[in-house]
Amino acid sequence: MKYQIGDEIIVLHSNEEGRVVDIMNDKMVMIEVRGVKFPAYMDQIDFPYFYRFSKKKVVEVPKKAKVFVDSIPAEKPLPNAIKVSEGVWLALIPKFSLDDFNDEVVESLKVYLVNKTDKGYQFTYDQQFLGQSNFALQNQVMPFHDFYLHDIQFEDVNDSPSFHIDFSLLVPEKKKAEHFETAVKIKPKQLFQRIEQMKDNNEPTVSYKLFDDYPEKAFEEDKFEMSSLVAKGYKVYQASQIRQNLEPARSVIDLHIEKLNNNWEQLSNFEIITIQLKEFEKWYDLAVAHRQASLIVIHGVGKGKLKDEIHDILKTKREVKSFVNQYDGRFGYGATEIFFNY
């Protein structure tokens, strides 16, 4: 290994000096330059003494005082010192090792919160496996800074990791939301593909954008005067009593098309799955409105198209704590049970 932890280095494209703080694999190291840590390929850095003594001398020109970016007055910044807002990201940095057959394998994933905006944030972070919390943290990330969160063993990726983060501004703004919650749910197969793409493209991380701009505050709409509608005979319900006026929910719904449409044999596959998904959305919304603890959806086995569509929808729902498609004596593998968290 050319470098060791603690070695002094120089970044070739900027001539900035720093040091090695971690060995990630046989091609990448984590370096620290001017207090900022970031990954770099080994061909992007060199030992400072080698750089100093291997550079050829050039024809001397009148010397000018060396100017650094941080010494330039704020009102006259250099063009390459201007920081462009590119949103907030969740970045995964694979740490590689060699197995018994000398093949490169991923050992773990370093998880970073990358703030590429000019605002600082207070955040609450919760990483989960199969809906169960694995690692939680509350902290702050400064403008244009990266924040190391923790490591995940790569073998645990098969447990469908999800990352839940609740942001709030360090400096509150009148027109900005009090907090903003977002989540990233990762499918193991997709992550494996992203890592291969990262290697092919010679990129340092697998990144997921959390948001571009911190959202505006959602202003409440003006209250609507209901008395005139009541006088005309319309029924007006209190919001607190809305559940009393909803259609009753179901704990089990069957989406087999023959239960939903008498003329199903004349329908195309697209028409069939459209009817099934519409029925699913109806009973899902009623289950949430009635704040049910769980819901069983019978989708059958078949080719798995309906099941996959339902699972993709569930991954986008905030109130879904977890869901499972496992063998059941009543439905075999043809049903998914959904667990809610309000």
C-alpha positions as CSV (number, residue, x, y, z in Angstrom):
1,M,0.0,0.0,0.0
2,K,1.5,3.3,-1.1
3,Y,-0.1,5.4,1.6
4,Q,-0.7,4.9,5.3
5,I,-3.0,6.8,7.8
6,G,-1.3,10.0,8.8
7,D,0.8,10.4,5.7
8,E,1.1,14.0,4.4
9,I,-0.1,14.4,0.8
10,I,-0.7,17.0,-1.9
11,V,-3.8,17.2,-4.1
12,L,-2.5,17.4,-7.6
13,H,-5.2,19.5,-9.2
14,S,-5.2,22.2,-6.6
15,N,-1.7,21.9,-5.0
16,E,-3.3,21.9,-1.5
17,E,-1.6,19.9,1.2
18,G,-3.4,17.6,3.6
19,R,-3.1,14.2,5.2
20,V,-4.5,10.6,4.9
21,V,-7.1,9.9,7.6
22,D,-8.5,6.5,6.4
23,I,-7.7,3.7,3.9
24,M,-10.9,2.9,2.0
25,N,-9.6,0.3,-0.5
26,D,-6.6,-0.3,-2.8
27,K,-7.6,2.6,-5.0
28,M,-9.1,5.2,-2.7
29,V,-8.3,7.0,0.6
30,M,-10.1,9.5,2.8
31,I,-8.1,12.7,3.1
32,E,-8.4,15.9,5.1
33,V,-7.5,19.2,3.6
34,R,-7.9,22.5,5.6
35,G,-10.3,20.8,8.0
36,V,-12.5,19.2,5.3
37,K,-12.6,15.4,4.8
38,F,-13.4,13.8,1.4
39,P,-12.5,10.7,-0.6
40,A,-9.9,10.8,-3.3
41,Y,-8.4,8.3,-5.7
42,M,-4.7,7.6,-5.2
43,D,-3.8,8.9,-8.6
44,Q,-5.3,12.3,-7.6
45,I,-2.8,12.8,-4.8
46,D,1.0,12.4,-4.2
47,F,3.5,12.9,-1.5
48,P,4.4,16.6,-1.1
49,Y,8.2,16.0,-1.1
50,F,8.0,13.9,-4.3
51,Y,6.0,16.7,-5.9
52,R,8.4,19.4,-4.8
53,F,11.6,17.7,-6.0
54,S,10.2,16.0,-9.2
55,K,8.8,19.2,-10.8
56,K,11.0,20.6,-13.5
57,K,12.1,24.2,-13.1
58,V,10.7,26.6,-15.6
59,V,12.0,29.9,-16.9
60,E,11.9,32.4,-14.1
61,V,9.5,35.3,-14.3
62,P,9.0,38.2,-12.0
63,K,7.8,36.9,-8.7
64,K,4.3,37.9,-7.5
65,A,3.0,37.6,-4.0
66,K,1.1,34.3,-3.6
67,V,-2.6,34.9,-3.1
68,F,-4.9,32.3,-1.3
69,V,-8.6,32.1,-1.7
70,D,-9.3,32.8,2.0
71,S,-7.2,35.9,1.8
72,I,-9.3,37.6,-0.9
73,P,-11.8,40.2,0.3
74,A,-15.3,38.9,0.4
75,E,-16.5,41.6,-2.1
76,K,-14.0,40.4,-4.7
77,P,-14.1,36.6,-4.8
78,L,-12.3,34.5,-7.4
79,P,-14.6,32.8,-9.8
80,N,-13.6,29.3,-8.7
81,A,-14.2,30.2,-5.1
82,I,-18.0,30.7,-5.6
83,K,-20.0,27.9,-4.2
84,V,-23.0,26.8,-6.2
85,S,-26.0,25.4,-4.4
86,E,-26.7,21.9,-5.5
87,G,-29.1,20.6,-2.8
88,V,-28.6,18.2,0.1
89,W,-27.6,14.6,-0.5
90,L,-27.2,11.3,1.2
91,A,-23.9,9.8,0.1
92,L,-22.7,6.1,0.4
93,I,-19.0,5.5,0.1
94,P,-18.2,1.8,-0.4
95,K,-15.1,0.5,1.5
96,F,-13.5,-2.3,-0.6
97,S,-11.4,-5.3,0.4
98,L,-10.0,-8.4,-1.2
99,D,-11.6,-11.9,-0.6
100,D,-9.8,-15.2,-0.4
101,F,-9.8,-15.4,-4.2
102,N,-8.2,-11.9,-4.5
103,D,-11.5,-10.5,-5.9
104,E,-12.5,-7.0,-4.9
105,V,-15.6,-7.0,-2.7
106,V,-17.5,-4.3,-0.7
107,E,-16.9,-4.6,3.0
108,S,-19.0,-1.7,4.3
109,L,-20.6,1.5,3.4
110,K,-19.7,4.9,4.9
111,V,-22.8,7.1,5.2
112,Y,-22.5,10.9,4.8
113,L,-24.9,13.8,4.8
114,V,-23.6,16.2,2.1
115,N,-24.9,19.8,2.3
116,K,-24.3,21.7,-0.9
117,T,-26.4,24.7,0.0
118,D,-25.7,28.0,1.7
119,K,-27.9,27.1,4.7
120,G,-27.1,25.2,7.9
121,Y,-29.5,22.6,9.2
122,Q,-30.4,20.9,12.5
123,F,-31.3,17.3,11.7
124,T,-32.6,14.1,13.3
125,Y,-31.4,11.0,11.5
126,D,-32.8,7.5,11.8
127,Q,-31.5,4.5,9.8
128,Q,-33.7,1.4,9.8
129,F,-33.6,-2.2,8.6
130,L,-37.0,-3.8,7.8
131,G,-38.7,-0.9,9.6
132,Q,-36.8,-1.3,12.8
133,S,-34.4,1.5,14.0
134,N,-30.7,0.6,13.7
135,F,-28.9,3.9,14.3
136,A,-30.2,7.3,15.3
137,L,-28.5,10.7,15.7
138,Q,-29.3,14.4,16.2
139,N,-26.8,17.0,15.1
140,Q,-26.0,19.9,12.8
141,V,-24.5,20.2,9.3
142,M,-23.0,23.6,8.3
143,P,-23.4,25.2,4.8
144,F,-21.3,23.5,2.1
145,H,-20.1,20.9,4.5
146,D,-20.2,17.1,4.7
147,F,-21.2,15.2,7.9
148,Y,-20.1,11.6,8.5
149,L,-23.0,9.7,10.0
150,H,-21.9,6.0,10.5
151,D,-20.9,2.8,8.8
152,I,-23.2,0.0,7.5
153,Q,-21.9,-3.5,7.0
154,F,-22.5,-4.5,3.4
155,E,-24.1,-7.8,4.3
156,D,-26.9,-5.9,6.1
157,V,-28.0,-4.3,2.8
158,N,-30.1,-7.4,2.2
159,D,-32.4,-6.1,5.0
160,S,-33.7,-3.2,2.9
161,P,-32.1,-0.2,4.6
162,S,-34.0,3.0,4.8
163,F,-32.8,6.4,5.9
164,H,-35.2,8.9,7.5
165,I,-34.1,12.5,8.1
166,D,-36.0,15.4,9.6
167,F,-34.4,18.8,8.8
168,S,-34.9,22.3,10.3
169,L,-33.1,25.5,9.6
170,L,-30.3,26.6,12.1
171,V,-31.3,30.2,11.4
172,P,-35.2,30.2,11.1
173,E,-36.7,32.1,8.2
174,K,-40.2,33.5,8.3
175,K,-41.3,32.1,5.0
176,K,-39.6,28.7,5.4
177,A,-41.1,25.5,6.9
178,E,-40.5,24.8,10.5
179,H,-39.2,21.4,9.6
180,F,-38.9,19.1,6.5
181,E,-38.9,15.3,6.6
182,T,-37.6,13.1,3.9
183,A,-36.6,9.4,3.5
184,V,-34.6,7.2,1.2
185,K,-35.5,3.5,0.9
186,I,-32.9,1.3,-0.9
187,K,-33.5,-1.9,-2.8
188,P,-30.5,-4.2,-2.5
189,K,-30.5,-5.1,-6.2
190,Q,-30.6,-1.4,-7.2
191,L,-27.7,-0.6,-4.8
192,F,-25.5,-3.3,-6.3
193,Q,-26.2,-1.9,-9.8
194,R,-25.4,1.6,-8.6
195,I,-22.0,0.5,-7.1
196,E,-21.1,-1.2,-10.4
197,Q,-22.0,2.0,-12.3
198,M,-19.9,4.0,-9.8
199,K,-16.9,1.9,-10.5
200,D,-17.4,2.0,-14.2
201,N,-17.7,5.8,-14.2
202,N,-14.8,6.2,-11.8
203,E,-17.0,8.0,-9.2
204,P,-16.3,8.2,-5.5
205,T,-19.8,7.8,-4.1
206,V,-23.3,6.5,-4.6
207,S,-25.5,9.6,-3.9
208,Y,-29.2,10.2,-3.4
209,K,-30.6,13.7,-3.5
210,L,-32.8,14.6,-0.5
211,F,-33.9,18.0,-1.7
212,D,-32.8,20.9,-3.9
213,D,-34.1,23.8,-1.8
214,Y,-35.5,23.9,1.7
215,P,-39.3,24.2,1.3
216,E,-41.5,27.2,1.9
217,K,-43.9,27.3,4.7
218,A,-47.4,25.9,3.9
219,F,-49.7,28.8,4.8
220,E,-53.1,27.8,6.1
221,E,-56.0,28.7,3.8
222,D,-58.5,31.3,5.0
223,K,-61.4,29.7,6.9
224,F,-64.5,29.2,4.7
225,E,-67.8,30.4,6.2
226,M,-70.1,27.4,6.4
227,S,-73.3,28.9,7.9
228,S,-74.7,29.9,4.5
229,L,-74.3,26.3,3.2
230,V,-76.0,24.9,6.3
231,A,-78.9,27.2,5.8
232,K,-79.3,25.8,2.3
233,G,-79.6,22.3,3.6
234,Y,-76.0,21.0,3.0
235,K,-74.5,18.6,5.5
236,V,-71.4,20.1,7.2
237,Y,-69.2,17.9,9.4
238,Q,-66.7,18.8,12.0
239,A,-63.2,17.7,11.0
240,S,-62.8,15.9,14.4
241,Q,-65.8,13.8,13.5
242,I,-64.9,13.0,9.9
243,R,-64.2,9.3,10.7
244,Q,-67.7,8.9,11.9
245,N,-69.0,9.8,8.4
246,L,-66.5,7.7,6.4
247,E,-67.3,4.3,4.8
248,P,-66.1,1.5,7.2
249,A,-62.6,0.2,6.6
250,R,-61.6,-3.4,6.0
251,S,-58.8,-5.4,7.6
252,V,-58.6,-7.7,4.5
253,I,-59.2,-6.8,0.9
254,D,-59.2,-9.2,-2.1
255,L,-58.0,-7.8,-5.4
256,H,-58.7,-10.8,-7.6
257,I,-60.3,-9.3,-10.7
258,E,-63.2,-11.7,-10.7
259,K,-64.3,-10.2,-7.4
260,L,-64.2,-6.7,-8.8
261,N,-65.7,-6.9,-12.3
262,N,-68.2,-9.3,-13.7
263,N,-66.9,-8.8,-17.3
264,W,-63.3,-9.1,-16.5
265,E,-62.6,-11.7,-19.3
266,Q,-63.2,-9.0,-21.9
267,L,-60.6,-6.6,-20.3
268,S,-57.0,-6.1,-21.3
269,N,-54.2,-6.7,-18.8
270,F,-53.7,-2.9,-18.5
271,E,-57.4,-2.4,-17.7
272,I,-57.4,-5.2,-15.2
273,I,-54.4,-3.9,-13.2
274,T,-55.8,-0.3,-13.4
275,I,-59.0,-1.5,-11.7
276,Q,-57.1,-3.5,-9.1
277,L,-54.8,-0.6,-8.2
278,K,-57.8,1.8,-7.9
279,E,-59.5,-0.6,-5.6
280,F,-56.3,-0.9,-3.5
281,E,-55.9,2.9,-3.2
282,K,-59.5,3.2,-2.0
283,W,-59.2,0.7,0.8
284,Y,-55.7,1.8,1.7
285,D,-56.9,5.5,2.1
286,L,-59.9,4.3,4.3
287,A,-57.5,2.2,6.4
288,V,-55.3,5.3,7.0
289,A,-58.3,7.6,7.6
290,H,-59.6,5.2,10.3
291,R,-56.0,4.8,11.6
292,Q,-56.0,1.0,11.4
293,A,-52.9,-0.8,12.8
294,S,-52.6,-3.1,9.7
295,L,-54.2,-4.1,6.4
296,I,-53.9,-7.4,4.5
297,V,-54.0,-7.1,0.7
298,I,-54.7,-10.3,-1.3
299,H,-53.1,-9.9,-4.7
300,G,-52.5,-13.5,-5.7
301,V,-49.3,-15.1,-7.0
302,G,-49.5,-15.1,-10.8
303,K,-46.6,-13.3,-12.5
304,G,-46.2,-10.9,-9.5
305,K,-47.0,-7.8,-11.5
306,L,-49.8,-6.6,-9.2
307,K,-47.7,-7.4,-6.1
308,D,-44.7,-5.5,-7.4
309,E,-46.9,-2.4,-8.2
310,I,-48.4,-2.5,-4.7
311,H,-45.0,-2.8,-3.1
312,D,-43.6,0.1,-5.1
313,I,-46.6,2.3,-4.0
314,L,-46.1,1.3,-0.3
315,K,-42.5,2.4,-0.4
316,T,-43.6,5.9,-1.1
317,K,-46.1,6.1,1.8
318,R,-45.0,7.9,4.9
319,E,-47.5,6.2,7.2
320,V,-46.3,2.7,6.2
321,K,-44.1,1.3,9.0
322,S,-43.3,-1.9,7.2
323,F,-44.9,-4.6,5.0
324,V,-44.2,-8.3,4.5
325,N,-45.1,-10.9,1.9
326,Q,-44.6,-14.2,3.6
327,Y,-46.4,-17.6,3.7
328,D,-49.8,-17.5,5.4
329,G,-52.0,-20.6,5.9
330,R,-55.0,-18.7,4.5
331,F,-53.4,-17.0,1.4
332,G,-50.1,-18.8,0.8
333,Y,-47.7,-16.3,-0.7
334,G,-50.5,-14.4,-2.4
335,A,-51.0,-11.6,0.2
336,T,-49.0,-8.7,1.7
337,E,-49.6,-7.5,5.2
338,I,-49.1,-3.7,5.8
339,F,-48.3,-2.3,9.2
340,F,-49.0,1.4,9.8
341,N,-47.2,4.0,12.0
342,Y,-49.1,7.3,12.6
